[in-house]
Amino acid sequence: MKRKGWFIPILVFFISISGLIFYQKQQDSPSFASTTNLPPILWSEAEANINKIEFSESGHKVQAVRASENWELSSPISSKADNFFIYNIILAFKEPVFTETIETDPAKLSDYGIDNLSPHLKLSTKDKDTYELIRGDLADTLHYYVYSPMSATIYTMPKSGFENIHTDLSMWRDKDLLTFNKKDITKLDITYNNTLYTTLPENQPLNTLFKSDVLDEKILNYLVDFLESCTIKEFITDTADSSLLPAYGFNAPSLKVKMTLNSGEILTFIMGISIKSENLCYAVINHSNSIVTIPYFDLSKLLKPKPIEVLPSKTPIVE
């Protein structure tokens, strides 16, 4: 009977302990019904649906628009855009990631370094939706303050989003010098030292080569390959006139190249001053008013060396 008297208190003790442990676990586990202070996802847009990007800063503005699968600059100049650069912008902002919500309906945006000259990004879609973010001062070493007109709220977001976007046009422009495939060339005209040389392609199973009796074929084909893959180092000006061209050597260019493609399109390349020590050449393409720099190309061995003339030896007359 005494043993049965201890059984009930022991059972009550274990039940109490089990209940206490269960209650503690419930307190420690997160409640899915509780609210969160994390910033909301303001928008999530498909990359293919974004068809215009505008970025302004300190009174300067750049605008790019989608043209089929590629992008083009429409302001402040008309030019091909760098598709990879545009893609990285869209990747960062098609669903922007905010770190913290700071203030809704702020009384003074200037408290966060935001005014009319602040970096301002605007994305537009085919559906006429517009998404905007305006960057302010640094919140800390890793984050910027940003303002969303859509939610009238100040957030912080990682620096990486805005860090590499500026109004420097060289960042936005396509860097390819010429766009062609050498197998599409039907005729190649090269003017070197004021002499015109014309050559036709010789299509081989694995390559397209150009032959010449006067030009060094190795250098000639290297030149074509160079132009096919060449990228622009720097954009000097888009408004070169006749008074400026001589300063870069285009009054007496060292090289002119004209390519006729099987589509009927004609591409031109003119080389001005070349500076080997600085690894650059000045160039103008397709009769434009734009002067650019490209990597240095050595033309000194473009011509085949003239054969050495061997004079007939004089045999002494033996009497």
PyMOL commands that set and color helices and strands:
alter all, ss='L'
color gray80, all
select helices_A, chain A and resi 2-28+47-49+83-93+109-112+160-163+169-172+182-184+217-229+245-248+276-278
alter helices_A, ss='H'
color red, helices_A
select strands_A, chain A and resi 50-57+60-67+70-75+79-80+100-104+120-125+130-138+143-148+153-158+185-192+195-199+201-203+208-210+234-237+255-261+266-275+280-285+291-294
alter strands_A, ss='S'
color yellow, strands_A
deselect
rebuild
show_as cartoon
